[in-house]
Amino acid sequence: MAFNDGDFVLVEYDLWVKDTGSLIDTTDEEKARKDGIYDPRERYGP
């Protein structure tokens, strides 16, 4: 997939700590709730 100058890209991600396997950030609200990192002030989604 190639991108061009001016393209708008939506990204979904999960950020894990390699050594501990802990989820520390995500765009997925369900995962955030499940792993206890949900923050109602955050906006979830791509």
N, C-alpha and C positions, 0 to 999 in steps of 0.2 A: 504494500500500500504506500503510495507516495502522497506527500502533502505539498501544497503550493503556498507561496506567500499569501497571507491574508486568510487562509483557511481557518475555520473555527473547529477545534477538536474537543470533544467531551471525553473525559478519562474517568474510569472507575478503577479503584485500587484498594489493596489491603497492604498495610505495612506491618511486618512482623520482625521481632528481634530474633536473629538467627540462633544465638546461644540458648535462649530460654523458650523460644516458640511462642512468646507472648504477642498478641495483637495489640499494637499501640496506636493505630490510626486506620480508618477505613471510610469509604464512601457509602458503605452498605449499612443502613440503619439496623437491620435485623442482626447482622453480625456484631455490631457495636453493642446492642442490648444483650446478646447472648454472652459476650465476653466481658461485660461489666464496664465498658468504656463509653457508653452512651452519654452524650451531653446534649440536653434539650436546646442549648444555644447554638449548636452546630447545624448546618444545613447538609443533609445527606443526599447523595445522588451524584451522578456524573457532573 
